[in-house]
């Protein structure tokens, strides 16, 4: 077994990071992390040469099983599914290995992968596992694991190839969008949005939210103004989620939605709004 909590703390970020990338859910990743800790605490690890690899392997295998069962639930999910946001600022409680693979845009694309493709991509491309070890997790051959990772890599290539706006530009556009929406400034909103902009909302069937993506700057602008008129939110703040600025909007001290964006040509090309109260409620516990 491990020598104590101090040793576990040095590996917890890798364990949680593997689980979160595979599952896209903070709550499920925390459950997997706890299960890995319990297994490690009870196991005889004296013969384990690479403890980090052992722990990540257990996390990946457990997450793979969770994801296979979760696919059924997600196929019947009410409206678009967005990953549960992961606070990644300096005050975040959950420490995770940071790179582009935890960005909201990447996790959205990864959701379209099969569970096996997702595991193969995370283990090989993020954690540098050889395909023999990937095959041990998936129960296949190294050649099959290589093909899975290759297919997954092709699917996510478009996200990696997109130029990313700076943090400063992203924050500026988020603040400007919020100000224009609060003021009911339709012209200002349209100017901030790319003509081919897409709006995606995740209400999880718990609150009113668009069940399909909305396309076009003018349609999105009208919706943004209407939502302000209906909810009358108050305070807001820029926070860091999944490695990039996000706009948290509050009403009566309660977080009511979280906006993340992708920028193209200096305008908002994709606006993702999380309003599912279950996912928002866990933000303060992460």
C-alpha positions in Angstrom: 0.0 0.0 0.0 1.0 3.6 -0.2 2.9 5.2 2.6 0.2 7.8 3.4 -1.9 10.7 2.2 1.2 12.7 1.3 2.3 10.2 -1.3 -1.3 10.0 -2.6 -1.5 13.8 -2.9 1.4 13.7 -5.4 -0.5 11.5 -7.7 -4.1 12.6 -7.2 -4.0 15.2 -9.9 -3.0 12.5 -12.5 -5.7 10.1 -11.3 -8.4 12.8 -11.3 -7.1 14.2 -14.6 -7.4 10.9 -16.4 -10.9 10.2 -15.1 -12.1 13.7 -15.9 -10.8 13.6 -19.5 -12.5 10.2 -20.1 -15.8 11.1 -18.4 -16.2 14.8 -18.8 -17.9 14.9 -15.3 -16.3 16.3 -12.2 -18.7 14.3 -10.0 -18.0 11.0 -11.7 -14.2 11.7 -11.8 -14.2 12.4 -8.1 -16.0 9.1 -7.5 -13.4 7.3 -9.6 -10.6 9.0 -7.8 -12.0 7.9 -4.4 -12.3 4.4 -5.7 -8.7 4.4 -6.9 -7.5 5.7 -3.5 -9.4 2.9 -1.6 -8.0 0.2 -3.9 -4.5 1.6 -3.6 -4.8 1.9 0.2 -5.8 -1.8 0.4 -3.4 -3.2 -2.2 0.1 -4.6 -1.8 2.1 -2.3 -4.1 5.5 -3.3 -3.0 6.2 -4.8 -6.4 4.9 -1.9 -8.4 7.8 0.0 -10.1 5.8 2.9 -11.5 3.1 3.8 -9.0 1.8 6.7 -11.1 1.2 4.5 -14.1 -0.5 1.9 -11.8 -2.9 4.5 -10.4 -3.7 6.0 -13.8 -4.3 2.5 -15.2 -6.8 1.7 -12.4 -8.5 5.1 -13.0 -8.7 4.6 -16.7 -10.1 1.1 -16.4 -12.7 2.2 -13.8 -13.6 5.3 -15.9 -14.0 3.1 -19.0 -16.6 0.9 -17.2 -18.4 4.0 -16.0 -18.4 5.6 -19.4 -19.8 2.6 -21.1 -22.8 2.6 -18.7 -23.1 6.4 -18.9 -23.5 6.3 -22.7 -27.0 5.0 -22.3 -28.0 7.9 -20.0 -26.3 10.5 -22.3 -28.1 9.2 -25.4 -31.4 10.1 -23.7 -30.1 13.4 -22.3 -32.5 16.3 -22.7 -31.0 18.6 -25.3 -27.2 19.2 -25.8 -24.7 17.8 -23.3 -21.9 20.0 -22.1 -19.0 18.8 -19.9 -19.3 19.6 -16.2 -17.0 22.7 -15.7 -13.8 22.3 -13.9 -12.5 25.3 -12.1 -8.8 25.6 -12.8 -7.9 29.0 -11.4 -5.3 29.4 -8.5 -8.0 28.8 -5.9 -9.4 25.7 -7.4 -9.6 22.7 -5.0 -9.2 20.1 -7.7 -5.7 19.9 -9.1 -5.5 18.5 -12.6 -2.8 18.2 -15.2 -3.5 21.1 -17.5 -3.4 21.1 -21.3 -5.7 21.6 -24.2 -7.4 18.2 -23.6 -9.4 19.6 -20.7 -10.7 22.6 -22.7 -14.5 22.7 -23.1 -14.2 22.6 -26.9 -12.1 19.5 -26.7 -14.3 17.7 -24.2 -17.4 18.4 -26.4 -15.7 16.8 -29.4 -14.5 13.9 -27.3 -18.0 13.2 -26.2 -18.7 12.0 -29.8 -16.0 9.4 -29.5 -16.6 5.8 -28.5 -15.6 4.9 -24.9 -12.7 2.9 -26.2 -11.5 5.7 -28.5 -11.6 8.2 -25.7 -9.6 6.0 -23.3 -7.0 5.2 -26.0 -6.6 8.9 -26.9 -6.3 10.0 -23.2 -3.9 7.3 -22.2 -1.6 7.4 -25.2 -1.7 11.1 -26.2 -1.9 12.7 -22.7 -0.2 10.2 -20.4 2.2 8.7 -22.9 1.2 5.1 -22.3 2.5 2.6 -24.8 -0.2 0.8 -26.8 0.5 -2.4 -24.9 -0.6 -0.8 -21.7 -3.6 0.8 -23.4 -4.6 -2.6 -24.7 -4.4 -4.0 -21.1 -7.0 -1.5 -20.1 -9.3 -2.0 -23.1 -8.9 -5.7 -23.3 -7.7 -5.7 -26.9 -4.5 -5.8 -28.8 -1.8 -3.1 -29.1 -2.6 -2.8 -32.9 -6.3 -2.3 -32.2 -5.5 0.3 -29.5 -3.3 2.1 -32.0 -6.2 2.2 -34.5 -8.6 3.5 -31.8 -6.2 6.3 -30.9 -5.6 7.2 -34.6 -9.4 7.5 -35.3 -9.9 9.6 -32.1 -6.9 11.8 -33.0 -8.4 12.5 -36.4 -11.8 13.4 -34.9 -10.2 16.0 -32.5 -7.7 17.4 -34.9 -10.0 20.2 -36.0 -10.1 21.5 -32.4 -6.3 21.4 -32.0 -5.8 23.2 -35.3 -8.1 26.2 -34.5 -6.2 29.3 -33.5 -7.0 30.1 -29.9 -7.7 33.7 -28.8 -5.6 35.1 -26.0 -7.0 35.0 -22.5 -7.2 38.8 -22.5 -9.2 38.9 -25.7 -11.6 36.2 -24.5 -12.2 38.0 -21.2 -12.8 41.3 -23.1 -15.4 39.7 -25.4 -17.1 38.0 -22.5 -17.4 41.3 -20.6 -18.6 43.1 -23.7 -21.2 40.5 -24.5 -22.5 40.6 -20.9 -22.7 44.5 -21.0 -24.5 44.5 -24.3 -27.0 41.8 -23.3 -27.7 43.6 -20.0 -28.3 46.9 -21.9 -30.5 45.2 -24.5 -28.1 46.4 -27.1 -29.0 44.2 -30.1 -26.6 46.0 -32.5 -23.8 45.7 -30.1 -24.4 42.0 -29.6 -24.5 41.3 -33.3 -21.2 43.1 -33.7 -19.6 40.9 -31.1 -20.9 37.7 -32.6 -19.5 36.0 -35.7 -22.1 35.9 -38.5 -22.1 32.1 -38.4 -22.0 31.9 -34.6 -23.5 28.9 -32.8 -25.2 28.9 -29.4 -25.4 25.7 -27.4 -27.2 25.4 -24.1 -27.2 22.6 -21.6 -30.2 22.6 -19.3 -30.3 18.9 -18.7 -34.1 18.9 -18.8 -34.0 20.6 -15.4 -34.5 24.2 -16.6 -35.7 25.9 -19.8 -33.0 25.8 -22.4 -32.8 25.5 -26.2 -33.0 21.8 -27.1 -31.0 22.4 -30.4 -28.1 24.6 -31.3 -29.1 28.1 -32.5 -27.2 29.6 -35.4 -26.8 33.1 -36.6 -25.7 36.3 -34.8 -29.1 38.0 -34.9 -31.0 35.0 -33.5 -28.4 34.5 -30.7 -28.5 38.3 -29.9 -32.3 38.2 -29.5 -32.1 35.2 -27.3 -29.5 36.7 -25.1 -31.5 39.8 -24.5 -34.7 37.8 -23.9 -32.9 35.7 -21.3 -31.8 38.8 -19.4 -35.3 40.1 -19.5 -36.7 36.9 -18.1 -34.1 36.0 -15.4 -33.0 39.5 -14.5 -29.6 38.3 -13.2 -27.4 40.5 -11.1 -23.7 40.1 -10.4 -21.3 38.4 -12.6 -17.6 37.5 -12.6 -14.9 36.1 -14.9 -13.6 32.9 -13.5 -11.2 30.3 -15.0 -12.8 27.0 -16.0 -11.1 24.2 -18.0 -8.0 26.4 -18.4 -9.7 29.4 -19.9 -11.9 32.4 -18.9 -15.6 31.8 -18.4 -18.4 34.2 -17.5 -20.3 33.2 -14.4 -23.7 35.0 -14.0 -25.6 35.1 -10.7 -29.1 35.9 -9.5 -29.7 36.4 -5.8 -26.3 35.0 -5.0 -27.0 31.8 -7.0 -25.0 30.8 -10.1 -27.6 30.6 -12.8 -25.5 30.1 -15.9 -21.9 29.8 -17.1 -20.8 30.9 -20.5 -17.7 29.7 -22.4 -16.8 30.8 -25.8 -14.6 30.1 -28.8 -13.3 33.1 -30.8 -12.8 33.4 -34.5 -11.7 36.5 -36.4 -12.1 38.6 -33.2 -15.7 37.6 -32.7 -17.6 35.0 -30.7 -18.0 32.0 -32.9 -19.4 29.5 -30.4 -21.2 30.4 -27.2 -21.8 27.5 -24.8 -24.2 28.2 -21.9 -24.4 25.8 -19.0 -27.7 26.2 -17.1 -28.1 22.7 -15.7 -28.5 23.3 -12.0 -26.9 20.0 -11.0 -23.7 20.8 -12.8 -23.7 24.4 -11.6 -24.3 23.4 -8.0 -21.1 21.3 -7.8 -19.0 24.3 -9.0 -18.4 25.4 -5.4 -17.4 22.0 -4.2 -14.7 21.3 -6.8 
